[in-house]
């Protein structure tokens, strides 16, 4: 639902869009999204590199989870490694945004790609030589989590440097399609590589993909954007103002509840629950790939459906209904006995989530938030993901260590509770996607 900043499975690890500004080199003969690839060579090169990186990260997520489970058999070990990644990513995210404002996003992305590629190459070497130990993976997780804290805000500021303002929607569409395709193909590639040559092979491939992405990121223009920048104190002050607005707006509080519940349910479920479920269903890493790719396929179909049919006006009823469906689906996942059945459940939920939330939620926020507060409110809405992701991983890890079935029931509780609570809220039921 809202798990969009990489977790252990590489889910939506990056997205480089959404900071409109004017960019030169506008060409009036660009009419379709695909024509951007012909007319804007720098955009094409960066898109290619970031697509490889996203697929590589998704493949790495499969290899990492499988390596830990196979080597230790401990859900606590997997949770610990993922926490080592999530904690620095969350605590350093605001600093990453401040540094992105001061320096070129392209430079920040280049350095993050290089650091992650070097760390991946080292761990791949240790895996090939059968010398990898759990503490190595803790260090790798801390390095990648730290790099992600700087990479995420930098990547969000890139697209306006590559395309003119009136081509940003088309660029976003292409980028979204590449991200979804990477999320579908990456886990399958990771499962195949891990099954064929071991986890070290998938990790090495990710190192190469990140190295290529570092080279293509050199195509990002490095001149300053014509927008206000500030240090960490300014960022914190803006978040404080956004918190004040959230405290006064019942609608923003509703969205915060939805995001908080989704983060508690999804983060631990995808980072720990699905690897444990796949391990219980099959001895092959392809089982985990099938589950994650099933979700990605559903997300892609839901996004396309929203683009074709448009969004229903009564978004409140839709999101309440989908939240309840998610809870029921998560509880049922722990009872499945075949990977394909679990993948079908995930794909079905993925369609509804992409349709009701991934497309409708940004529209709702943009239409219901005063323009001068939009950035600050967006920062506030990101806080639950930063704070609650480690909590979800830790708590669900403890429950899954005792029982797989009860672990998935526990993952369903936050979204079920939020759905039930909102169903009795008249304002929540009356929310519309267009703000009218």
N, C-alpha and C positions, 0 to 999 in steps of 0.2 A: 504494500500500500504506500508507505511513505519511507521505505528503507532505501534511500537513494544516495547515501554516501558510503561507499564500500564497507562491507563487513567481511567476514572471513571467506565468503564465497565469491567475492568480487562483484557483488550486485550493484549495478549502476555506479561503478567506481568513479566515473568522472563524467562531467557534462560541461561543455564550454560554450555558454551562450548567455543571453539575458543581461546586457548592460548597454542599452541603446545610446549611440553617439554617432556623430557624422564621420564618415570615412570617405576619402576621395576615391577616384578611379571608378565612378559610377558609369555604367554602360546602359544606355536606354534599350539596347536590343536584347537584354536578358529578360525572357518572359516566363520560363519554367524553372522549377527548382533544379532539374538536372542540367540545365544550361549553365548554372553557376559553376559546375565542375569544368566546363570548357572555357569560360571567360575569366575565371579567377583562379589562376594557377596556384597561388599561395594557399588559398582556401583548400584546394584539392589536395595539396601535399600534406598540409596539417591534418586534414580529415583522414587521409590514408594512415598516417602515423598514429593518430589517436585511436582509430579503429583497431589497428593492430594491438595497441597497448591495452585497450579494453578487453579484447578477446584473450590476450595473454594473461591479464589479471584474473579473468574468469576461469581460465584453465589452471592457473596457479592456485586459486581457491580450492578447486577440486583436489589437486595434488597435495596441498597442505593438510586439508582435513583428513584425507585418506592416509597420509603418511603418519599423522599423529595417532589416529585410531589404530592403525595396524601395528605401529611400533610400541605403543603404550597400552592400548585397550582401555584408556581412561578418558571418560568424558570430562573429568576435572582438568586434565592436562590440556584438552582442546579448549575448554573455557578459559583457562589461564593464558594460553597463547593469544586468543582473540581479545581478551581484556588488555593484554600488553600492547595490542594494536589500537584498541578503541580509546584507551585513556589518553595517550599523548595526542591522538587526533582530536579529541574533544577539548582538551585543555589548551591546545595551541592554536585552535581554529581562528580565534579573534586576532591573535598575533600574525597569523598567516595573511589575514585580510589586510591588516595594517601595512605589512611589508609589500604586499601586492600593489597597494596604492602608492607607495614610495618608489618602487622599482618596476621595471617592465614585467608584465605577466609572462611574457615569453622567456625572459631570463629565469624567472622563478620555476616555470615548468621545465625548462632545460635542466636546471640543477636537480630538481626532484626526480626527473627521469634517470639522470646519470646515477644519483645515489641509490635509487631502487634497483637499477640494472646491476650495479656493482654488488649490492647485497645479495641479489638473486643468484648471480654467477658464483659467488662464494659458497652459498648453501647448496647449489647444484653440484659443485665440485665435491663437497663433503658427502652429499648423498650418493654420488657415483662411486666414491671410495669407501662407502659404508662406514663413514666416520661421523655422520651427523648425530647429534645428541639433542635432547629436548631443550637444553639451555641455548643452543644455537638458534632454535626456532623462536625462542623468546626474544632474543636480540634482533632477529630478522623482523619479527612482528613490531617491535618498538621502533625500528628504523622506518619501516613502511608506514606505520601509523603517524610518525612525526612528519614524514615527507607528504603524506596525504593531507595533513593539516595545512600545509602551505600550498600544495598543488590545487586543492579544491577551489579556494577563492581565486587563484590565478587563472584557472581554466575557465571560470565563469566570466572573465573579462576579456576573453580572446576574440570571440567572433566579431565584435564591432571593429576590431583592427583589421579584419580580413574582408569584410563586406560593407557596402553602403547601408545606411539605416533602413531604406525601404526594401532591402533584400534580406533583412534579418529573419523575418518569418520563414522564408524559403530555406535559408541556411539552417534554421532550427529544425525544419522538417527533415532535411537531409541528415543532419546530425542525429536526430532522434531515431531515424530509420537505421543508421549505422550502429547506434548504441544497442538497439533491440536485436539487430542481427548478430552483433558481437556477443550479446548475452545468451543468444540461442546456440551459436556455434562454439563459443569458448568453452563452456562446460563439457560439451561432447568431445572436443579436441583434447581437453585435459584428461577426461576419462580414458580415451583411446591411448594417449601418450603414456599415462600412468600404468595402464594395463600392459602396454607393449614394452616399454623401457624403464618403468619405475618412475617414482615421483621426481627424481632428479632430472629426467628428460623433460617433463612438463615445466619444471622450474627453469631449466636452461632455455627453453623456448621463450618463456616469459622474459628472461633477461635480454634475449636478442630483440624481442618485440619492443621492449622499453628502450633499448639502444637505438633502434630505428626511429622511435617516436622522439627521442632526444634530438636526433639529426633533423627531422622534419620540423620540429618546433623552432629551429633557427630561421624558418621562413616567416615567423610572426614579426610584424613591424614593431620596433622598440621605442618609437617616439611616444611622448606623454599624451594621454587622452585629455581632451578639453573638459575636465570635470574636476570637482573639488576633491582633494585628497586630504587625509589626516592620519595622525598616528593612532596608537592603541587607545589613548585617552579619549580621543574624539569618537572612535568606534564605540567605546563603552558608554559614553554620554548619549549617543544616538540610540543604543539599545535600551538605555534607561527611559528615554522618551517613548520608545515603542512599547515598553512595559506599562507605562502610564496609560497609553491609549488602549492597550489590551485590557487593562483593569476597568476601563470605563465602557468598553464595547462588549455587549453580550454575544454578538456574533463572532468576534475574534476569540472569545473564551470558548465558544463551541468548537471552533476550528482547532484551538489548542488542545481541547479534550480529545478530539478525533486523532490528532497527530500523536499525542501522548499515548493513547491506548494502542494505536497501531505500532508505535515504536516498541512498546513493551511486548506486544505479541510477535511482531515480525522479526526483530533483531535476533533474539535468541533462537527462534524457530528456524530461521534460515542459516544462522551461523553454526548452531549445534544440533538442533532437532533433525534437520534433513540429513546431515551426515550420519547420525546415529540410526535413523530410520533406514537409510540405504544400506548401512552395514548389517542391519538385522534382516534385510530382505535378500541380500546377495553378497557373494564374496568378491564381486567385481566392482571396480570403481566406476564402471559404466552406469551402475544403478543410480549413483548420485548425480551423474551427468544427465540421466534421463529426467530425474525429478526437477533439477534446476532449469533444464532446457524446456520442460513442459510449462513451467511458470513463464519463462521468457516468451514462448510462443503465444500463450494466452494474452500476455501484455501487448504483444505486437498486434494481434487480432483485435483486441479491445481498442487500441489507439486508432487503427484503421477504421473500425466501426464508428467511433466518435467523429472522425473526419468526414465520413460519408453521410451519416444520418443526422449529425448535429447532436446537441445536448438537450436532454429534457429540461423544461423550465423548473420543475419542482425538484431541485437538487437535494433539498433536505430529506424528503422521503426516500429518494434513491440512495443517499449515503447511509441513512439509518438502516434501510433494508439490506444493503451490501455489508454493513458492519455485522449484522446478525448472521448473514450467510457465511461470512468469513469465520466467525466463531464456530459455527456448526461444522464447517469444512475442516478446520484445524483439529477439532476434537476427533473427527472421523479418520484423519490421516493416521493416527496412532493405532487404528484397528485394521488397517489394510495389510494384505499379505503379498501383494505383487507390486513391483515398481511401476508398471504401466497404469495400474489403477490409481496409485498415488499421484502419478504425473497427470492423469486425466483430471483428478480433483484440482490440482494446482493450476492446470491450464484453464479450467472453467472459472475458478476464482480470479485468475489473472485477467481474463477478459472483462469481468465485471469491475474489478478494481481499476484497471486502466481507463475504462469508460467513465466510471463514476467519480474517480478521485484524481488520477494522474492528469487528466485533461480538464475536468470541471473545477478542481480545487484552485489552480492558478487563476482561472477566469473569475471565480468567486472573489478571491482575494483582491484582484486588480480592480474589480468593479465596486467593491464595498469599502475600500480603503482610500482615504484622501491621498491624492497624488504626492503631496509633500511628505507623507508618512509611510509611503509604500516600502521604501528600502528598510526603514527601521522596523516596521511590522514584519517584514520578511525575515529579518534577523531574529526577532522574538520567536517567530514560528519555527525557526531552526533550533532553538534552545532545547526543546524536549528531546529531539533526536540526539543531540550531543550529550545530554545529561543521562537519559534513560537507556541508551544503547548498552553501556556497560552493566547497568542494573539488570536489564533483560537477560543478557548473556550469563551473568553470575547466578541469578535466581533460577533460570530455566536449567542451567547446568546442574545445580543441586538437585532439582526434581528429577531430571532425566537420569541422574546417577542411580536413583532408586527404582524408577519405573519408566519405561518408554511411553506406555499408554497414558499414565498420569501426567507425564511431561507435556504431551500434546494437549491434554485437557487444560493444563495450567496455562499453556500458550493461548488457548481460546478465551480464557476468562476476561482479560482486559477489553478486548473488542466486544465481547458479549455484554459486559457490564456497561460499556459506553453506549452501545446500541440501545439497550433497555432504558438507560437513563435518558437518552435523547428522545426516545419514542414518547416520553411523557412531557416533553418540552415543546410547547406550542410554537415558540419562535424557531426552534430547530426544525420542526416539521414544515414550517412555512418558508424556509430558506430557498432562494432561487439562484440559479447559476449565473444569471445576467444582472443581478442586483436590482431588478425592477420590482 
